[in-house]
Each structure stands twice: as C-alpha cells, then as structure tokens.
Amino acid sequence: MTELPAAADLMRDHGVSRGVALRVFGVLQKEGIAEPVPGGRWRVIRPGEGGDRRPLAERLADVIADDALEVGAAFPSTTELSARFGVSRPTVSKALDKLESAGLLSEARQGKRRTVRALPKRTESSQS
C-alpha cells in the first residue's frame, strides 16, 4: 500500500491550509486515484485495484447470479474462487461459511462440492 502524506504534512511542507489539503484528497478520490484508509490517512489506488470494495461474502453471493447458477448447481471450489477474487483460500472459506449460515450454500464436505441451496434475494431501490 502506498500511503499519501497526511494533511498535516502537506500543510507544513507546502504552506497550504487544511481545507486545501482536504479538497485535494477529495479530488483524488473522485478521480479514482486515492481512497481513505482507517486512521485519517489516504492511499493510492493502483490500476485494477479499485474494483468492488464490498465484503467478500456479498461478492461470492453474486457468483450465483453472475454464473447463472440454479438451486442444486455445483458452486465453484475454494481454489477457483481464491484465484478469481485474488484472496487466500482461508479468506474464501470464511466468506463461504457466512453463505452457508445464510442458507445459500450447502455444507462443505471433503471430496464433495458445495451446491446452491437458495438464490440470493435482490434488493434494488426504485428510482423515481
């Protein structure tokens, strides 16, 4: 992660006000170049890194719709999902456990693939 200087550092080093420093961060965020991180800092978003920032369990639930899986269909393996989302297998396993407890997927067993038990509910807001 490449952190940007803090607003206080910009103020000191470049003689600008806090408002100017915060506006700069706002423009960088709007342009998709930087994002805030905990602790009041900012970091650079590398190309291809600024994708979906939702929790992994939510993104895995989308796999059912994205891959047009029906109830009873085999769900992709932990290894496949790990490669697809660029995260470790234990991270995928934790997210899959959440989908199991929500009733969307069957329980994993050694040598047996997970299957889709229910389709996720879509909640889309109507725009009038």
Backbone hydrogen bonds in HBPLUS format (Angstrom, degrees):
<---DONOR---> <-ACCEPTOR-->    atom                        ^
c    i                          cat <-CA-CA->   ^        H-A-AA   ^      H-
h    n   atom  resd res      DA  || num        DHA   H-A  angle D-A-AA Bond
n    s   type  num  typ     dist DA aas  dist angle  dist       angle   num
A0044-VAL N   A0002-THR O   2.89 MM  42  5.62 162.1  1.92 165.6 169.8     1
A0004-LEU N   A0042-TRP O   2.89 MM  38  5.48 168.3  1.91 138.5 141.6     2
A0009-ASP N   A0006-ALA O   3.00 MM   3  5.19 120.7  2.36 100.4 115.2     3
A0010-LEU N   A0006-ALA O   3.07 MM   4  6.48 157.6  2.12 155.1 161.2     4
A0011-MET N   A0007-ALA O   2.92 MM   4  6.16 158.7  1.97 151.3 157.4     5
A0012-ARG N   A0008-ALA O   3.00 MM   4  6.18 162.2  2.03 146.7 151.0     6
A0013-ASP N   A0009-ASP O   2.81 MM   4  5.88 173.4  1.81 156.8 159.0     7
A0014-HIS N   A0010-LEU O   2.90 MM   4  5.55 153.7  1.97 141.4 147.8     8
A0015-GLY N   A0011-MET O   2.96 MM   4  5.09 124.6  2.28 128.0 135.1     9
A0021-ALA N   A0017-SER O   3.13 MM   4  6.46 163.4  2.16 150.7 154.9    10
A0022-LEU N   A0018-ARG O   2.89 MM   4  6.14 161.2  1.93 155.3 160.2    11
A0023-ARG N   A0019-GLY O   2.89 MM   4  6.08 148.1  2.00 142.7 151.9    12
A0024-VAL N   A0020-VAL O   2.96 MM   4  6.23 151.6  2.05 149.1 156.5    13
A0025-PHE N   A0021-ALA O   3.12 MM   4  6.48 157.8  2.17 146.2 151.5    14
A0026-GLY N   A0022-LEU O   2.94 MM   4  6.18 151.8  2.02 142.4 150.5    15
A0027-VAL N   A0023-ARG O   2.94 MM   4  6.23 152.7  2.01 149.2 155.4    16
A0028-LEU N   A0024-VAL O   2.97 MM   4  6.26 163.2  2.00 154.0 158.5    17
A0029-GLN N   A0025-PHE O   2.91 MM   4  6.14 151.4  1.99 147.0 154.9    18
A0030-LYS N   A0026-GLY O   2.91 MM   4  6.13 159.8  1.96 146.7 152.4    19
A0031-GLU N   A0027-VAL O   2.94 MM   4  6.13 149.7  2.04 149.2 157.0    20
A0033-ILE N   A0028-LEU O   2.86 MM   5  5.14 156.0  1.91 167.2 161.8    21
A0034-ALA N   A0028-LEU O   3.28 MM   6  5.32 149.1  2.38 111.1 110.9    22
A0032-GLY N   A0029-GLN O   3.00 MM   3  5.05 153.7  2.07 102.6 111.0    23
A0045-ILE N   A0033-ILE O   2.79 MM  12  5.34 171.5  1.79 137.1 137.5    24
A0035-GLU N   A0043-ARG O   2.96 MM   8  5.59 150.1  2.05 152.1 161.8    25
A0043-ARG N   A0035-GLU O   2.92 MM   8  5.59 158.2  1.97 155.1 161.5    26
A0037-VAL N   A0041-ARG O   2.92 MM   4  5.41 164.4  1.95 137.3 137.0    27
A0049-GLU N   A0046-ARG O   2.94 MM   3  5.32 154.3  2.00 142.1 142.0    28
A0058-GLU N   A0055-PRO O   3.08 MM   3  5.53 125.4  2.39 109.1 121.5    29
A0059-ARG N   A0055-PRO O   3.24 MM   4  6.63 157.1  2.30 149.2 155.9    30
A0060-LEU N   A0056-LEU O   2.79 MM   4  6.04 151.8  1.87 155.1 163.5    31
A0061-ALA N   A0057-ALA O   3.00 MM   4  6.21 147.0  2.11 141.1 149.6    32
A0062-ASP N   A0058-GLU O   3.20 MM   4  6.52 140.6  2.36 138.3 148.2    33
A0063-VAL N   A0060-LEU O   3.01 MM   3  5.15 142.6  2.15  99.9 110.9    34
A0064-ILE N   A0061-ALA O   3.26 MM   3  5.82 144.4  2.40 109.9 117.0    35
A0066-ASP N   A0062-ASP O   2.77 MM   4  5.96 175.6  1.77 164.2 165.7    36
A0067-ASP N   A0063-VAL O   2.85 MM   4  5.66 159.8  1.89 143.9 148.1    37
A0069-LEU N   A0064-ILE O   2.80 MM   5  4.99 160.1  1.84 156.4 160.1    38
A0068-ALA N   A0065-ALA O   3.03 MM   3  4.82 156.5  2.09 101.3 108.0    39
A0073-ALA N   A0070-GLU O   3.00 MM   3  5.49 162.1  2.04 137.2 138.7    40
A0072-GLY N   A0116-VAL O   2.74 MM  44  5.14 163.5  1.77 142.2 147.8    41
A0116-VAL N   A0073-ALA O   2.92 MM  43  5.56 152.4  2.00 153.5 162.2    42
A0075-PHE N   A0114-ARG O   2.85 MM  39  5.44 174.4  1.85 141.4 142.4    43
A0081-LEU N   A0077-SER O   2.93 MM   4  6.20 165.1  1.95 155.9 159.9    44
A0082-SER N   A0078-THR O   2.84 MM   4  5.93 150.1  1.93 144.5 153.3    45
A0083-ALA N   A0079-THR O   3.15 MM   4  6.40 158.7  2.20 148.0 151.9    46
A0084-ARG N   A0080-GLU O   2.95 MM   4  6.14 157.0  2.00 146.7 154.0    47
A0085-PHE N   A0081-LEU O   2.95 MM   4  6.02 157.4  2.00 151.3 154.7    48
A0086-GLY N   A0082-SER O   2.91 MM   4  5.64 121.6  2.25 135.2 148.4    49
A0087-VAL N   A0082-SER O   3.22 MM   5  5.16 142.6  2.36 136.0 143.9    50
A0092-VAL N   A0088-SER O   3.11 MM   4  6.49 156.2  2.17 149.6 156.2    51
A0093-SER N   A0089-ARG O   2.85 MM   4  6.10 158.8  1.89 154.5 160.7    52
A0094-LYS N   A0090-PRO O   3.06 MM   4  6.31 155.0  2.12 145.6 150.6    53
A0095-ALA N   A0091-THR O   3.18 MM   4  6.47 159.1  2.23 146.3 151.6    54
A0096-LEU N   A0092-VAL O   2.83 MM   4  6.08 156.5  1.89 154.9 162.2    55
A0097-ASP N   A0093-SER O   2.93 MM   4  6.15 147.3  2.04 144.5 153.2    56
A0098-LYS N   A0094-LYS O   3.29 MM   4  6.65 144.0  2.43 139.4 147.7    57
A0098-LYS N   A0095-ALA O   3.12 MM   3  5.21 123.9  2.45  95.4 109.1    58
A0099-LEU N   A0095-ALA O   3.21 MM   4  6.65 148.9  2.31 142.9 151.1    59
A0100-GLU N   A0096-LEU O   2.86 MM   4  6.19 146.7  1.97 148.1 158.2    60
A0101-SER N   A0097-ASP O   2.96 MM   4  6.23 163.5  1.99 149.4 152.7    61
A0102-ALA N   A0098-LYS O   3.00 MM   4  6.19 134.5  2.21 136.7 149.0    62
A0104-LEU N   A0099-LEU O   2.97 MM   5  5.43 147.0  2.08 168.4 163.4    63
A0103-GLY N   A0100-GLU O   2.90 MM   3  5.11 153.3  1.97 105.9 114.7    64
A0117-ARG N   A0104-LEU O   2.71 MM  13  5.08 167.1  1.73 133.0 135.7    65
A0118-ALA N   A0104-LEU O   3.36 MM  14  4.71 152.2  2.44 120.4 116.4    66
A0106-SER N   A0115-THR O   2.84 MM   9  5.32 150.6  1.93 152.2 159.9    67
A0112-LYS N   A0109-ARG O   2.97 MM   3  5.24 165.5  2.00 131.5 131.9    68
